[in-house]
Amino acid sequence: MTSHDQLTTITHASPQARPRRISYAEVRARIGEPEDMIKRKVRDRLDRHARRFIAHSPFLAMATSDATGLPDSSPRGDYPGFVKVLDERTLAIPDRPGNQLADSFRNLAENDGIGLMFVVPGMREVLRVNGRAYPTDEPDVLARMRTEGKEAELAIVVELTEIFFHCGRALIRSRLWDPASQALAGELPSIGEIAADQFGLDADPRALTDMLEDDYRHLY
Amino acid sequence: MAMQRTILEKAEPVAEGAVSLLLRGTDGPLAPWEPGAHIDLALPNWLTRQYSLCGDPADLDTYRVAVRHDRLSRGGSEYIHLFLDEGHTLDVSVPRNNFPLLPAPEYLFLAGGIGITPILPMLTAAVEAGSSATLVYTGRSLATMPFADELRAAYGSRVRIHATERHGRPDFAAEAAALGARTLVYCCGPTPMLEAAEAAFPTQQLHIEHFRPTAKKFAPNEPFDVHCARSQRTVRVGAEDSMLDALNHAGFRIPSGCREGVCGSCEITLVDGEPEHRDDIGAPPGRMYCCVSRALSSGLTVDL
């Protein structure tokens, strides 16, 4: 271990102490009540704006939970519009080759709740969708996901119960779409260095990175 | 690939579920084309789609295409129908022609639904050239058939409209029995119609254009080497790789469009070796479409 790996606690006095927990009532007291218009923004079906947003979104974060409620968040991405609109209350997300852990599918088998956050590059507002979901192999759904001659093998059908636009403050503050922000990636170790450390591999990190890059060529 | 900037001047319905797009060049005259040609349309959602030109080849200020909203759209026709607004700038490729109209004294044109698009300028050119021409135009119902009215108005009895909802499928066997020895048949439409035409008409008289790749079976992919003669380099194509991706990854910049062997934009010149053609265009000798095609021999030599 290098000295960089010594995680020091600077936010609280002793390692045993945890940051103090406050109640929801205390939270509510701090942040106040939302305005009426904000409450009314939640809809139960797609309108043309939401549909257009989804048609231009190449990326979303997908949250699922297991039977105990322990949540998990997973990235999904492809060309804009990769999530298909089946009707005004139903979406379908293609499942492309990944790490085969199938965490999301396992969660959905135990707990069908799902939360999606759609992102459009350059757009500060995001679209949030909550609902119930299940896996499918319906040929007509998979046919709409054929990319580069390959069909998605599975898809996740989402029956939405809530859909709303979320304001852009987080993305503004995070400067997410500012090209200069990409310099941050240069401050991180390569994925090969991370893998070599985490798996205790005695391998050249550059070779590991190259191996991963090679693997990334097979996206479908 | 050479692209041309256009602006979507007009998008208007031409039948139930079909829209025509009028694209005006923004930087002077557009590249010329012959009947049967298609362009790649680069959509804002990163997808590239191929559409046959169905306007007037003499008009180099605009291109016209027509697009059917496919029920199982992967995002091309759906995007055009739902999200593409007039006034939007669109890049289009220089026209390519995999379906050229060869000279003949007589033509039989067979079009199915949106397959009318390449046939439309072909029929016009054939009539202008003084050839005898007949069009059998098939669709589910008249309301779903683009340009049916203008075709009947312009060509009268040369155009035979065939609505399958009322009359079933046209009798290609009867058409074939009456076919003159020097008549050329041009066919564009849905897969069952292309198959019916292939079954009915003599191969040497029949010209077909595919929109969609046909179902084909090949032996499992084997890795192979591509020797690039001009650059003196060898590129390995893995079993999981397409030749197109392997060449592009090695730094060659091969253009691509459909990536499923129907558009022809990734054509490369073959110098040596035995290719396995997997496309639906029908590669001429010495050419291959590297998005889908592979090697039967252990290696190929190409002009790159």
Interface residues (C-beta under 8 A of the other chain):
Chain A: R51 R52 A55 H56 P58 Y79 P80 G81 F82 D140 A143 R144 M145 R146 T147 E148 G149 R217 H218
Chain B: P44 N45 W46 L47 L72 S73 R74 G75 E78 Y79 L82 F83 P213 E240 D241 S242 D245 H249 R259 E260 V292
